[in-house]
Structure formats: C-alpha cells, structure tokens
C-alpha cells in the first residue's frame, strides 16, 4: 500500500520491541536536522527548476492531470541508503506524490532490486527524479564503501569512524550513510567536540603541549556541551606526555600517520596506564591495511575515504502508467 512519504512517514524501519535495537529511522532522527535537509533540498530544487520553478519539457509533453507509477531500481549491488530521506525530497519537489518503500536503509541489495515505488502526477515525479536519484546514489555509495572498510577489520572490536571530509552541505546525510554501512561517527562538526590538533599546539614541546591541554580541558567541559575531548599526537614522545595527564582530561588520543609498529607501541604504552584513554589511528590508512592496523589493538580507525573516495551506486527510475 502506498502512503505519504513525509519525513520518513511511510519509509519506516521500526525498533524491534524485543531487543530495542536502534534502527535506520532512529539514526536518521538522531543525525539529520530537518531544517538543514530542507534548505539543501530547496537549493537542489532551485538549481534544477530555476527561479520560475519550471520544467518546459514536462509542460510541453505531459498533461497536468496525467498520473504515473514509478519504481526506484538498483542498477548494481551494494548497501542501500537514503530511503529515509525520500519523504523530505518529496515534501519539497513532489508534495502530492506517494511512496512505498520496498527495501530498508542499510540492507545489502542485488542488481535489479526495486527499492521503492512512487505514485503521483507524472510531472511531479519527473521533477523529483534527478534529485532523488542523486541523493540515493551518493548515500548508497558511502554506505557501500563503509561496509568494505568495516568488513576489512574482520572480527576485531576496532571501530571504523568517519571524518569531516564530507561533501559540503551533505555532512549529516553522509554520516548517516556511514552508520548504515556499519561504521561509527566522529564529531559532527567543530561545534560538538574538542579536537586539539597539531595546528593548535604548534611550537610547543611535548610537556608544554600536555600542560596546555590540561589547562583547558576542564574549562572546556564546563563551558561547552561536548561529546568528547580528543588530542592529536604525531610521536610516541607526545603520547607519553599526554598519558601522564589525569585520566579525566582526555577521552581519545589521535595517533596521526603512525606505522603499524608505532601503533602497537602506543597501545602497549596506553595499556600500561590502565587502558585509558581510547586510541584512534588516522592518516593514510587504506582498505588493504585495515586488518593489520586493527590487530595493533587501537580502539578506532578514522578513515576519510569512507566519504571522499566513495563512488556512487547506480540507481535508476523506471516509470510507467499507474496500475
């Protein structure tokens, strides 16, 4: 049965009442701001339909009363993502069109799989087509890419996390896609965490850098609503200095551009202190080396390639007469 796909209205993946396992719908509500998504989709609409909101081809070829049924179809296999956003797309571009989901975000799908069905004015469906397919293709590409990196970690408990290397305007949606692909999210932006990097500590010795970090972290937690405090180190000497701080000072230490041997040493040094804080490997880590890095014992691997190297999944729209 068709239903109004409004802000996820008919595109649902309910929480299992027995396990209370979080679902794609939960992640979408957690990560994606309706206001930001609306502004993004209005830009997509305006760049496609122009200032006069017109599609001359559809106006010439299709009667305003003509209705159509259309199917969103995967042209290749992968992890689907973006169905939760269909309601938002239709709100802006096809307000009287109905949608029925035939797959779930995060699901592995095969070539030829029908992902959803649309029913409404043919002009509306064609006006929404490109924006809808662009969004689904991009997000499914990120989810599929993420799943490869997660799979490469194997049975390790090491988490695969994203970065801020996202498409401008699409960060929330791309981070949602990472979650659908089995990855975890780093900070959403500059606003929700403290990440002290080398550019913040330039010119300081390891001990001076540690003193500076110690002097600001308590104040940071009092002044801002933070998800975590993280500090980047480039050397084991810097790491040693940070590990000397009170364990409440830092939640995560980012090990930047360290080789496998250095990472293993860093884990040993941290473990000698009681396994606090978490250690995150980052910088130039490729798919082929994920397993080796995970086996060093780091808690997280941050991978920019989840988003900036993701290739779109080929998704199309097959339209016909309403049945």
C-alpha positions, -999 to +999 in steps of 0.1 A: +000+000+000+012+035-008+015+061+019+026+097+022+064+096+025+066+126+047+097+130+068+101+092+068+063+088+071+059+055+052+096+048+050+100+031+083+122+005+100+106+001+134+126-007+166+124-043+175+103-042+207+121-073+220+157-061+216+152-024+213+180-024+187+185+011+171+173+013+135+179+034+105+150+055+114+165+062+148+198+071+133+182+094+108+163+112+135+195+114+156+219+127+129+198+146+103+184+180+111+151+186+092+160+223+088+193+217+072+180+190+049+151+212+039+175+241+029+197+216+010+167+202-010+154+237-017+187+245-033+186+213-053+151+222-065+161+257-074+192+247-094+171+222-114+138+242-119+153+277-119+138+309-105+105+303-122+102+267-109+096+253-144+103+222-164+094+232-200+099+197-214+073+182-190+050+212-195+051+206-233+049+168-232+028+158-203-008+168-194-010+183-159-036+157-149-016+127-160-006+103-132+022+077-132+037+049-112+074+047-110+099+023-094+133+032-079+156+004-090+192-006-082+213-010-113+241-026-093+245-044-060+255-026-028+243-012+005+212+009+001+210+043+019+188+073+016+153+058+017+147+076+050+152+109+031+126+102+004+099+119+024+120+151+027+127+150-010+090+146-019+079+173+005+100+198-015+098+185-050+067+164-053+043+173-025+013+152-037+033+121-047+030+089-026+058+065-018+061+029-007+095+015+004+105-019-008+139-021+009+155-007+041+184+016+046+215-005+055+202-035+035+225-054+011+207-053-022+212-070-056+212-056-091+176-051-103+162-048-068+132-025-066+138-002-037+106+018-037+075+027-057+061+062-064+025+071-074+015+106-083+014+133-110+039+124-137+052+160-138+060+159-101+077+125-103+099+138-131+107+170-112+119+150-082+136+122-102+172+136-105+175+150-070+161+117-056+184+095-076+214+118-069+208+116-032+202+078-031+232+071-053+256+092-033+244+079+001+243+043-010+279+048-024+291+060+010+273+031+028+287+006+004+322+020+008+319+020+046+308-016+046+340-026+028+362-010+054+342-025+083+344-059+067+382-055+063+386-051+101+373-086+105+365-099+140+384-071+157+365-049+181+381-018+165+356+007+153+357+023+119+348+060+122+343+088+097+358+123+095+348+158+085+360+152+049+324+153+036+306+169+007+297+205+016+260+205+027+258+167+028+277+160+061+247+149+082+234+127+054+268+112+046+274+105+083+240+088+084+252+067+054+283+057+073+262+044+101+240+025+076+272+009+062+282-004+097+306+024+106+305+049+135+305+087+136+332+110+147+323+146+157+296+161+135+314+194+132+336+219+151+308+226+175+302+193+193+336+181+204+371+194+213+398+181+190+432+196+197+454+191+167+490+200+158+480+234+145+467+242+179+499+232+196+525+244+171+558+254+187+552+236+220+573+207+234+555+175+243+555+185+280+544+221+272+516+207+250+504+184+277+504+213+302+483+234+277+458+206+272+455+200+310+448+237+315+419+239+290+401+206+292+383+211+325+372+246+313+360+231+280+338+206+297+322+233+318+316+258+291+305+236+262+282+206+256+308+182+243+307+146+231+344+141+238+378+157+242+405+144+218+441+153+213+463+146+182+498+133+186+525+127+159+551+110+181+554+085+209+571+112+230+539+134+226+518+104+235+538+097+266+533+132+278+495+131+272+493+098+291+508+114+322+477+137+325+448+129+348+426+103+331+396+127+331+414+152+309+413+134+276+388+109+262+406+100+229+442+103+216+445+105+178+477+088+166+484+106+134+502+090+105+519+063+126+531+030+112+519-003+124+549-008+148+544+026+163+507+020+167+514-013+185+539+005+208+513+032+215+488+006+226+513-010+249+521+024+265+484+032+269+476-003+283+503+001+309+483+031+322+451+011+325+436+013+290+426+049+292+421+070+270+409+055+237+434+054+209+424+063+174+446+056+143+443+081+115+461+092+084+467+074+051+451+041+062+440+022+031+415-007+027+443-033+024+459-023+057+427-021+078+431-055+093+467-051+102+460-017+119+431-032+138+453-060+151+476-035+168+448-030+194+437+005+186+401+013+196+392+033+165+404+039+129+393+072+114+390+069+076+383+099+054+379+076+024+346+065+037+332+097+022+358+114+000+366+082-020+331+068-022+317+060-057+280+065-063+258+034-065+240+033-098+202+038-091+176+045-117+139+053-120+115+032-142+083+049-149+050+036-163+013+041-163-005+036-130-019+002-124 
